[in-house]
Amino acid sequence: MAEGTIKRLTDKGYGFIETSSGQDIFFHLSNLDDVQFDDLYEGQKVSYTEGRGPKGPRAENVKPV
């Protein structure tokens, strides 16, 4: 699993993770694993697997480290 830092959260149930390569990857609350969206915060370390969504890469199985 890859690791990154939550860069931005929105009030619409999605956010962006800054990856170790400096790129941002999208995630949606439906891709969270064992955590509620409201429990996440910007700057938090998370692990994820990279998947493919309709608009490009997305983080799946997102959970705090």
Backbone torsions as a table, in degrees:
resi	resn	phi	psi	omega
1	MET	NA	142.2	177.2
2	ALA	-84.0	161.2	177.0
3	GLU	-127.7	151.5	178.6
4	GLY	-160.0	-172.3	-178.5
5	THR	-124.4	134.1	177.7
6	ILE	-65.6	120.7	-177.6
7	LYS	-93.2	-40.4	-177.1
8	ARG	-152.4	139.0	174.0
9	LEU	-120.3	146.8	177.5
10	THR	-114.6	168.2	176.2
11	ASP	-85.8	6.5	-179.6
12	LYS	-103.6	7.2	174.3
13	GLY	90.2	23.3	174.5
14	TYR	-143.0	169.4	-179.3
15	GLY	-161.7	-171.8	-178.5
16	PHE	-134.1	138.6	178.5
17	ILE	-110.1	131.4	173.7
18	GLU	-84.4	121.3	-177.5
19	THR	-83.9	171.8	179.6
20	SER	-65.0	-22.4	178.1
21	SER	-85.4	-1.9	179.7
22	GLY	91.6	-5.6	177.5
23	GLN	-81.1	156.7	174.7
24	ASP	-102.4	142.0	177.8
25	ILE	-128.1	135.6	-177.4
26	PHE	-74.4	146.3	166.8
27	PHE	-143.8	152.8	-179.6
28	HIS	-118.0	153.5	-178.6
29	LEU	-58.3	-24.0	178.3
30	SER	-72.6	-10.3	179.6
31	ASN	-101.8	14.9	178.8
32	LEU	-85.8	149.1	-178.8
33	ASP	-126.6	114.2	177.0
34	ASP	63.2	29.2	176.7
35	VAL	-153.9	148.4	176.1
36	GLN	-92.1	146.5	-179.4
37	PHE	-56.1	-40.1	-178.1
38	ASP	-67.5	-15.1	179.2
39	ASP	-88.0	-8.1	179.5
40	LEU	-85.6	155.7	177.4
41	TYR	-146.2	154.4	179.3
42	GLU	-64.4	136.8	-177.6
43	GLY	93.9	-6.7	-179.0
44	GLN	-76.9	139.0	176.2
45	LYS	-80.6	134.0	178.9
46	VAL	-136.7	159.0	171.3
47	SER	-112.6	156.1	-176.9
48	TYR	-162.3	165.2	169.5
49	THR	-112.8	143.5	-178.6
50	GLU	-85.4	127.4	178.6
51	GLY	-123.4	-170.6	-179.0
52	ARG	-126.3	127.1	177.2
53	GLY	-109.0	-179.5	-179.2
54	PRO	-63.9	-22.6	-178.6
55	LYS	-112.2	10.9	179.3
56	GLY	130.7	-161.2	-177.4
57	PRO	-64.8	147.6	176.0
58	ARG	-147.9	155.5	177.4
59	ALA	-87.3	135.0	177.7
60	GLU	-124.7	160.9	179.7
61	ASN	54.5	43.1	-177.6
62	VAL	-74.6	129.0	175.9
63	LYS	-152.1	152.1	179.4
64	PRO	-62.3	149.4	178.2
65	VAL	-87.6	NA	NA
